[in-house]
Amino acid sequence: MDKQIKLFLEFLQNDKKLSNNTLQSYKRDIIQYEEYINNNDLNYAKITEEDINVYLNSLKKIGKKTSTISRSLATIRSFYQYLVRIKKIKKDPTINIQAPKIEKRVPSVLSAEEVELLLDQPKDIDLKGTRDKAMLEFAYATGMKVTEIIDLTIDDINFENNTVECNNGRKSRTIPLGTLAEKALKEYVEEARPILIRNEANKALFVNMNGSRLTRQGLWKIVKYYKEKAHIDKEITPHILRHSFATHLIQNGADIKSIQAMLGHSDISSTQIYAKFGDSEIKNVYKKAHPRA
């Protein structure tokens, strides 16, 4: 099974073009499944639907969350679909297995006042403060995911149109920049970033104090630092800023389809039907509805 897992992961990386974070999740799930197979003297190629249901129940018994079990099933299903594709097995044993229902929780969001307090913490009096102010304003103004923000290059920003081009490898979307975010970002790009980067070939938009591309962990730490500085009791993560972005747009009258386009959702359960709008229409919605536009 070791060889098939290795080939499966290579298939996900090279053919499916999964992000590194998603790939690591698949890897953890399939290795855990492999350990179960080995510990119970089962043959992965002769696994039955009942065997997999027993495995999923075993995850439930050890306290795994419903979302984790559902993701594990998705990984196992992908693995067996891959084996069918390369003709290692004839039938996918997961075909009739239903994923456990996941209760959708209302995401935690910040009030407009809390956002204001958080974004007022970084002071643009030095390189770090200028960068941090631009980054927090940018995160709230665009609603982009952490991985999307840290993957941005300087070329993705269009100051002439006040937009950012977000390309996650599978699809791209254009997101408007609010006035405050644009002002802070322009200051960072013109005054702080050129000093921070040590190599002109470095195209990363947001960099750390050593001039290297900012990491996911680095962005999380920055948000946490200013959350504590603002004495806000709520948990605040970059993803909560994303939730707050969408919630505040809705509260100020934006339609769900425009928000879906800005967030890049394609799943109907996330923000209903995915719809592409023209840049000008999205910009108008954004300017009318975003608190800091």
Wavefront OBJ file of the C-alpha trace (Angstrom):
o trace
v 0.000 0.000 0.000
v 2.984 2.305 0.610
v 3.713 2.506 -3.115
v 0.076 3.203 -4.040
v -0.166 5.963 -1.424
v 2.967 7.600 -2.762
v 1.618 7.469 -6.326
v -1.776 8.727 -5.126
v -0.228 11.755 -3.413
v 1.881 12.481 -6.488
v -1.314 12.304 -8.567
v -3.029 14.832 -6.264
v -0.064 17.167 -6.435
v 0.729 16.930 -10.146
v -2.642 16.255 -11.754
v -5.147 17.733 -9.314
v -2.876 20.693 -8.469
v -3.953 20.716 -4.818
v -2.488 23.350 -2.531
v 0.191 22.250 -0.092
v -2.150 22.607 2.917
v -4.846 20.454 1.283
v -2.233 17.925 0.193
v -0.930 17.614 3.760
v -4.481 16.977 5.015
v -4.928 14.195 2.443
v -1.570 12.742 3.454
v -2.459 12.658 7.169
v -5.837 11.055 6.463
v -4.549 8.357 4.119
v -1.611 7.444 6.384
v -3.986 7.112 9.346
v -6.199 4.875 7.208
v -3.167 2.814 6.164
v -2.228 2.271 9.835
v -5.744 1.027 10.536
v -5.560 -1.353 7.554
v -2.216 -2.749 8.701
v -3.207 -3.052 12.372
v -6.309 -5.040 11.445
v -4.639 -7.289 8.850
v -6.859 -6.027 6.042
v -6.067 -5.854 2.342
v -6.702 -2.323 1.039
v -7.535 -3.696 -2.435
v -10.208 -6.024 -1.025
v -11.811 -3.591 1.398
v -15.600 -3.643 1.569
v -18.127 -0.917 2.275
v -18.668 -2.470 5.702
v -14.929 -2.318 6.485
v -14.834 1.395 5.744
v -17.950 2.075 7.825
v -16.292 0.254 10.732
v -13.214 2.452 10.276
v -15.307 5.643 10.242
v -17.112 4.490 13.407
v -13.737 3.863 15.043
v -12.834 7.502 14.375
v -16.081 8.570 16.011
v -15.380 6.406 19.073
v -12.005 8.043 19.683
v -13.628 11.472 19.640
v -12.896 12.715 16.134
v -15.099 15.604 15.009
v -17.786 15.035 12.390
v -15.939 17.375 10.028
v -12.733 15.319 10.465
v -14.572 12.048 9.779
v -16.219 13.567 6.702
v -12.848 14.753 5.418
v -11.306 11.315 6.059
v -14.068 9.699 4.017
v -13.450 12.193 1.192
v -9.755 11.278 1.230
v -10.450 7.520 1.215
v -13.005 7.981 -1.559
v -10.454 9.900 -3.663
v -7.905 7.144 -3.039
v -10.217 4.377 -4.257
v -11.401 6.424 -7.241
v -7.732 6.787 -8.142
v -7.224 3.005 -7.828
v -10.208 2.403 -10.110
v -8.783 4.892 -12.590
v -5.414 3.109 -12.780
v -7.217 -0.277 -12.865
v -5.847 -1.588 -9.561
v -9.394 -2.358 -8.411
v -12.668 -2.751 -10.298
v -15.117 -1.040 -7.964
v -14.966 1.886 -5.554
v -16.067 0.497 -2.130
v -17.044 3.989 -0.918
v -19.569 4.632 -3.674
v -22.645 4.110 -1.467
v -21.245 5.532 1.778
v -22.852 8.780 2.875
v -20.731 11.400 4.609
v -21.927 12.315 8.113
v -23.961 15.492 8.237
v -22.019 18.458 9.537
v -23.872 21.078 11.508
v -23.106 24.483 10.063
v -22.083 26.831 12.831
v -22.565 30.555 12.590
v -19.034 31.923 12.107
v -17.581 34.191 14.746
v -17.410 37.786 13.547
v -16.240 41.124 14.860
v -18.430 44.169 15.212
v -17.576 47.200 13.088
v -16.330 48.887 16.270
v -14.023 45.960 17.081
v -12.633 45.973 13.548
v -12.002 49.702 13.835
v -10.204 49.182 17.144
v -8.065 46.344 15.750
v -7.093 48.178 12.575
v -6.163 51.304 14.510
v -3.478 49.438 16.510
v -0.571 49.341 14.002
v 1.082 52.758 13.712
v 2.873 53.647 10.492
v 5.851 55.177 12.271
v 8.325 52.432 11.366
v 8.738 49.639 8.802
v 6.899 46.995 10.849
v 4.008 49.265 11.735
v 3.605 50.399 8.131
v 3.595 46.812 6.887
v 1.234 45.581 9.605
v -1.243 48.412 9.074
v -1.319 47.712 5.336
v -1.731 43.988 5.907
v -4.599 44.222 8.408
v -6.422 46.823 6.330
v -5.888 44.639 3.257
v -7.127 41.440 4.951
v -10.365 43.065 6.090
v -10.847 45.047 2.876
v -10.578 42.018 0.580
v -11.812 39.083 2.685
v -9.051 36.941 1.213
v -7.836 33.713 2.825
v -4.485 33.581 4.602
v -2.887 31.422 1.911
v -4.175 33.761 -0.793
v -2.730 36.821 0.961
v 0.727 35.366 1.553
v 0.901 34.045 -2.025
v 0.300 37.482 -3.562
v 2.980 39.205 -5.607
v 3.519 42.905 -6.112
v 2.243 42.448 -9.685
v -1.173 41.309 -8.406
v -1.938 44.835 -7.168
v -3.393 47.356 -9.599
v -3.311 50.789 -7.996
v -4.688 52.400 -11.151
v -7.932 50.436 -10.837
v -7.689 49.993 -7.037
v -8.010 46.212 -7.311
v -6.151 43.030 -6.430
v -6.012 39.938 -8.636
v -6.351 36.784 -6.536
v -5.197 33.638 -8.306
v -5.248 30.406 -6.298
v -4.054 28.197 -9.150
v -7.461 26.960 -10.243
v -9.338 30.189 -10.823
v -8.800 33.888 -10.357
v -10.954 36.759 -9.205
v -10.605 40.519 -9.061
v -11.377 42.181 -5.735
v -11.791 45.933 -5.176
v -9.625 47.736 -2.630
v -11.256 50.211 -0.258
v -9.881 53.722 0.075
v -8.248 53.102 3.467
v -6.722 49.780 2.413
v -5.403 51.300 -0.794
v -3.833 54.231 1.082
v -2.136 51.959 3.657
v -0.985 49.484 0.994
v 0.432 52.230 -1.216
v 2.427 53.624 1.707
v 3.793 50.168 2.498
v 4.694 49.383 -1.137
v 6.353 52.730 -1.740
v 8.056 53.393 1.607
v 8.519 50.158 3.602
v 8.673 47.193 1.239
v 11.625 48.507 -0.860
v 13.694 48.736 2.331
v 12.598 45.331 3.673
v 13.321 43.290 0.552
v 16.960 42.469 -0.069
v 16.600 41.215 -3.587
v 14.810 43.111 -6.355
v 13.799 39.756 -7.834
v 11.634 39.113 -4.749
v 8.053 39.630 -5.954
v 6.253 38.734 -2.701
v 3.788 41.450 -1.710
v 3.987 40.965 2.049
v 7.396 40.131 3.499
v 8.756 39.597 7.003
v 11.349 41.787 8.653
v 14.108 39.732 6.997
v 12.728 40.446 3.550
v 11.420 36.925 2.900
v 7.836 36.104 1.924
v 5.590 36.249 4.986
v 4.393 32.829 6.180
v 0.944 31.690 7.263
v 2.152 31.457 10.866
v 3.672 34.916 10.640
v 0.374 36.470 9.576
v -1.509 34.668 12.365
v 0.990 35.938 14.954
v 0.615 39.518 13.735
v -3.184 39.375 14.011
v -2.929 37.852 17.496
v -0.423 40.511 18.608
v -2.708 43.410 17.662
v -5.777 41.650 19.032
v -4.074 41.518 22.440
v -2.858 45.076 22.078
v -6.441 46.182 21.388
v -7.656 44.239 24.480
v -10.373 42.496 22.462
v -11.653 39.420 24.312
v -12.944 37.593 21.220
v -10.775 35.141 19.335
v -9.471 36.866 16.214
v -7.834 35.044 13.333
v -7.319 36.054 9.701
v -10.317 33.864 8.828
v -12.517 35.732 11.291
v -11.560 38.925 9.455
v -12.788 37.178 6.278
v -16.098 36.304 7.976
v -16.388 39.858 9.268
v -15.765 41.225 5.770
v -18.691 39.233 4.347
v -21.009 39.847 7.299
v -20.487 43.607 7.283
v -21.115 43.749 3.542
v -24.417 41.913 4.009
v -25.382 44.161 6.928
v -24.780 47.177 4.729
v -26.923 45.926 1.873
v -24.615 44.018 -0.471
v -26.234 41.178 -2.411
v -25.109 37.617 -1.755
v -23.995 36.987 -5.339
v -21.534 39.885 -5.340
v -20.126 38.721 -2.008
v -19.769 35.222 -3.411
v -17.788 36.612 -6.338
v -15.488 38.575 -4.033
v -14.915 35.626 -1.693
v -14.333 33.227 -4.573
v -16.902 30.686 -3.390
v -17.992 28.081 -5.912
v -19.797 25.769 -3.491
v -23.545 26.357 -3.478
v -23.679 25.748 0.280
v -21.237 28.581 0.958
v -22.947 31.588 -0.556
v -25.591 30.108 -2.858
v -25.028 30.146 -6.607
v -21.639 31.259 -7.867
v -21.998 34.185 -10.216
v -19.476 36.275 -12.098
v -20.048 39.992 -12.130
v -18.309 42.666 -14.119
v -15.576 44.555 -12.272
v -17.513 47.816 -12.291
v -20.597 46.230 -10.766
v -18.588 44.599 -7.980
v -16.785 47.881 -7.327
v -20.087 49.751 -6.989
v -21.450 47.183 -4.552
v -18.211 47.272 -2.582
v -18.067 51.082 -2.322
v -21.670 51.279 -1.153
v -21.462 48.453 1.357
v -17.941 48.112 2.826
v -17.555 50.139 6.049
v -14.022 51.256 5.142
v -14.466 51.771 1.418
l 1 2 3 4 5 6 7 8 9 10 11 12 13 14 15 16 17 18 19 20 21 22 23 24 25 26 27 28 29 30 31 32 33 34 35 36 37 38 39 40 41 42 43 44 45 46 47 48 49 50 51 52 53 54 55 56 57 58 59 60 61 62 63 64 65 66 67 68 69 70 71 72 73 74 75 76 77 78 79 80 81 82 83 84 85 86 87 88 89 90 91 92 93 94 95 96 97 98 99 100 101 102 103 104 105 106 107 108 109 110 111 112 113 114 115 116 117 118 119 120 121 122 123 124 125 126 127 128 129 130 131 132 133 134 135 136 137 138 139 140 141 142 143 144 145 146 147 148 149 150 151 152 153 154 155 156 157 158 159 160 161 162 163 164 165 166 167 168 169 170 171 172 173 174 175 176 177 178 179 180 181 182 183 184 185 186 187 188 189 190 191 192 193 194 195 196 197 198 199 200 201 202 203 204 205 206 207 208 209 210 211 212 213 214 215 216 217 218 219 220 221 222 223 224 225 226 227 228 229 230 231 232 233 234 235 236 237 238 239 240 241 242 243 244 245 246 247 248 249 250 251 252 253 254 255 256 257 258 259 260 261 262 263 264 265 266 267 268 269 270 271 272 273 274 275 276 277 278 279 280 281 282 283 284 285 286 287 288 289 290 291 292 293
